[in-house]
């Protein structure tokens, strides 16, 4: 993966996601490896319309990352599920290589974005935090996509991610978090590549993982270091909403989700804490909290 940048991908931003600094996410090329075993981590796929006929979709793409937190709930970022045309439809895919699946589906179903999306994913209903976007101290950048559990279970085998208990990161504090093993996962693009036309962000669409290390803790945020000399990888564009796992008491816990970071995807992944009262209050109607 490239450095996971948590970029928000909306209908207006999809075409520009590889060159524009938005909230981002992706796993970078350095110190990163494929993650076929992380079957709970998935890609958010969208179909939408941007021509004169709004009755049928004419675009399809994977746009963000996320995680299954129970049999029918996919956790992602609110900036991934807001600011779309009214006829947007969201799908979730737990395939390892979503881009290859979409490419193959385009050959089988030319001119039919809905069929292409169905070929790789299961359609669901998005619920964004009603307070998004909030203030910088807590943007409330969190959402879920509710899915038909039977359909998801018939297509993929996975164990839902474990969420943290209330206040778990705060209780550990910077010292405890600094000694914790962390890793990020997602489908995002690679860190910035310099070329004749400026910076581009190649790759994306394949589930990857990379180690990261603790940097700083705030009331709503965990900042994670992605610096290569320290052995880290990181997130980049398309990793938005994807998981940042911490190994707590020998158990892998989904501690935070990727939201934003530096635009070249080299230094810092800014992630949304899932142990806070605000995050837990949003999630409580959709899943059982520890």
MOZI-V960131 format. One record per pair of residues at least 24 apart in sequence whose C-alpha atoms are under 7 Angstrom apart, sorted by the first residue. I is the first residue (numbers start at 1). J is the second residue. D is the distance in Angstrom with one decimal. If there is no record, write none. Layout:
# MOZI-V960131
[[I;J;D] [I;J;D]]
This chain:
# MOZI-V960131
[[1;26;6.6] [1;27;3.6] [1;28;3.8] [1;29;4.6] [1;32;5.4] [1;33;6.7] [1;188;6.9] [1;189;6.6] [1;190;5.7] [1;208;5.3] [1;209;6.7] [2;26;5.8] [2;27;3.8] [2;28;1.3] [2;29;4.1] [2;30;6.6] [2;189;5.5] [2;190;3.1] [2;191;4.8] [2;234;6.6] [2;235;6.3] [2;236;6.1] [3;27;4.4] [3;28;3.3] [3;29;6.9] [3;190;5.6] [3;191;5.1] [3;226;6.9] [3;233;5.9] [3;234;3.8] [3;235;3.7] [3;236;4.5] [3;265;4.8] [3;266;6.0] [4;28;6.0] [4;188;6.0] [4;234;4.7] [4;235;1.1] [4;236;2.9] [4;237;6.2] [4;239;5.4] [4;265;6.4] [5;235;4.3] [5;236;2.6] [5;237;4.5] [5;238;6.8] [5;239;5.9] [5;240;6.7] [5;260;5.7] [5;261;5.7] [5;265;5.7] [5;269;6.6] [6;235;6.8] [6;236;5.8] [6;237;5.5] [6;238;6.3] [6;239;5.1] [6;240;3.6] [6;241;6.9] [6;258;5.3] [6;259;4.3] [6;260;4.2] [6;261;6.7] [7;237;4.7] [7;238;5.7] [7;239;6.9] [7;240;5.3] [7;259;6.9] [7;260;6.3] [8;79;5.2] [8;80;5.2] [8;240;6.4] [9;63;5.4] [9;64;6.8] [9;80;5.8] [10;80;6.7] [10;83;6.4] [10;84;5.9] [11;84;5.7] [17;237;6.6] [18;200;5.8] [18;201;4.9] [18;237;6.7] [19;199;6.6] [19;200;5.3] [19;201;6.5] [21;263;4.9] [23;259;5.9] [23;260;4.2] [23;261;6.9] [24;236;5.5] [24;237;4.3] [24;238;6.1] [24;239;6.3] [24;240;5.3] [24;259;6.2] [24;260;4.9] [24;261;6.7] [25;188;5.6] [25;235;4.8] [25;236;3.6] [25;237;4.0] [25;238;4.6] [25;239;3.1] [25;240;4.3] [25;258;6.3] [25;259;6.9] [25;260;6.7] [26;186;5.9] [26;187;5.8] [26;188;3.0] [26;189;4.8] [26;190;6.5] [26;235;4.1] [26;236;3.2] [26;237;4.7] [26;238;5.0] [26;239;3.8] [27;185;6.7] [27;186;6.1] [27;187;6.7] [27;188;5.4] [27;189;6.2] [27;190;6.1] [27;208;6.2] [27;209;6.5] [27;210;6.8] [27;234;5.2] [27;235;4.2] [27;236;5.6] [27;239;6.9] [28;189;6.7] [28;190;4.3] [28;191;5.4] [28;233;6.0] [28;234;5.6] [28;235;6.1] [28;236;6.6] [29;190;5.7] [29;191;7.0] [30;228;6.7] [30;233;5.7] [31;210;6.2] [31;231;6.4] [31;232;6.1] [31;233;5.0] [32;208;6.8] [32;209;5.7] [32;210;4.4] [32;233;5.7] [33;208;5.7] [33;209;5.6] [33;210;6.5] [34;207;6.1] [34;208;4.3] [34;209;6.2] [35;207;5.7] [35;208;4.8] [35;209;5.7] [36;96;5.9] [39;94;6.3] [39;158;5.2] [40;67;5.7] [40;68;5.2] [40;94;6.9] [40;158;5.3] [40;159;6.1] [40;160;5.6] [40;161;6.5] [41;66;5.9] [41;67;4.4] [41;68;6.4] [41;94;6.4] [42;66;5.4] [42;67;5.7] [42;92;6.6] [42;93;5.4] [42;94;4.3] [42;95;7.0] [43;92;5.8] [43;93;5.3] [43;94;6.5] [43;187;6.6] [44;90;6.9] [44;91;6.0] [44;92;4.9] [44;93;6.6] [45;90;5.8] [45;91;4.9] [45;92;5.9] [45;117;6.9] [46;88;6.6] [46;89;5.6] [46;90;4.7] [46;91;6.1] [47;88;5.6] [47;89;5.3] [47;90;6.7] [47;113;6.5] [47;114;6.6] [48;85;6.7] [48;87;6.0] [48;88;4.5] [48;89;6.6] [49;87;6.8] [57;113;6.4] [57;114;6.9] [58;113;6.0] [59;113;5.9] [60;113;5.3] [60;117;6.8] [63;238;5.9] [64;238;4.7] [64;239;5.6] [64;240;5.3] [64;241;6.4] [65;186;5.5] [65;187;6.0] [65;238;6.4] [65;239;5.0] [65;240;5.7] [65;241;5.2] [65;242;4.5] [66;241;4.9] [66;242;4.1] [66;243;6.3] [67;242;6.4] [67;243;6.4] [68;160;5.3] [68;161;6.3] [69;160;4.7] [69;161;5.0] [69;162;6.8] [70;160;5.0] [70;287;6.7] [71;149;5.5] [71;160;6.8] [72;146;5.8] [72;147;4.8] [72;148;6.0] [72;149;4.6] [73;144;6.4] [73;145;5.9] [73;146;4.9] [73;147;6.2] [73;286;7.0] [74;144;5.4] [74;145;5.0] [74;146;6.4] [75;143;6.1] [75;144;4.5] [75;145;6.6] [76;142;6.1] [76;143;5.4] [76;144;5.8] [76;241;3.9] [76;242;6.2] [77;141;5.4] [77;142;4.3] [77;143;5.1] [77;240;6.4] [77;241;4.2] [78;128;5.2] [78;129;6.5] [78;132;6.9] [78;141;4.7] [78;142;4.5] [78;143;4.7] [79;141;6.3] [81;126;6.6] [81;128;6.6] [90;123;5.7] [90;124;5.8] [90;125;6.8] [91;117;6.8] [91;121;5.3] [91;122;5.0] [91;123;4.1] [91;124;5.7] [92;121;4.9] [92;122;5.3] [92;123;6.5] [93;120;5.8] [93;121;4.2] [93;122;6.6] [94;156;6.9] [96;206;5.8] [96;207;5.3] [97;205;6.0] [97;206;4.4] [97;207;6.4] [98;205;5.3] [98;206;6.1] [99;205;4.6] [99;206;6.8] [122;152;6.6] [123;147;6.7] [129;282;6.8] [137;220;6.8] [138;220;5.6] [161;253;6.8] [161;254;6.1] [162;253;5.1] [162;254;5.8] [163;253;5.7] [163;254;5.2] [163;255;6.6] [163;290;6.8] [164;253;6.1] [164;254;6.7] [164;255;6.0] [164;274;6.8] [164;275;5.6] [164;290;6.8] [165;275;6.0] [165;290;5.3] [166;275;4.8] [166;276;6.3] [167;275;5.1] [167;276;5.9] [168;275;6.1] [169;275;6.8] [174;216;6.8] [174;217;6.6] [177;214;6.2] [178;214;5.2] [180;246;6.6] [180;247;6.4] [181;246;5.8] [181;247;5.5] [182;211;6.0] [182;212;5.4] [182;213;5.9] [182;244;7.0] [182;245;5.6] [182;246;4.5] [182;247;6.5] [183;209;6.7] [183;210;5.5] [183;211;4.2] [183;212;5.2] [183;244;5.8] [183;245;5.3] [183;246;6.7] [184;209;5.5] [184;210;5.5] [184;211;6.3] [184;212;6.7] [184;234;6.5] [184;243;5.9] [184;244;4.4] [184;245;6.1] [185;209;4.2] [185;210;6.6] [185;242;6.3] [185;243;5.7] [185;244;6.6] [186;239;5.0] [186;242;5.4] [187;238;6.2] [187;239;5.7] [188;235;7.0] [188;236;5.6] [188;237;5.2] [188;238;3.9] [188;239;4.5] [189;236;5.7] [189;237;5.4] [189;238;6.2] [190;236;6.2] [191;236;6.4] [191;264;5.7] [191;265;4.9] [191;266;6.4] [192;264;4.9] [192;265;6.6] [210;234;5.9] [220;272;6.0] [220;273;5.5] [220;276;6.8] [221;270;6.7] [221;271;5.6] [221;272;4.9] [221;273;5.3] [222;270;6.2] [222;271;5.2] [222;272;6.4] [222;273;6.2] [223;268;6.6] [223;269;5.8] [223;270;4.7] [223;271;6.1] [224;268;5.6] [224;269;5.1] [224;270;6.5] [225;267;6.0] [225;268;4.8] [225;269;6.4] [226;266;6.1] [226;267;4.9] [226;268;5.4] [226;269;6.8] [227;266;6.2] [227;267;5.3] [234;269;6.8] [235;265;6.5] [235;269;6.3] [236;265;5.3]]
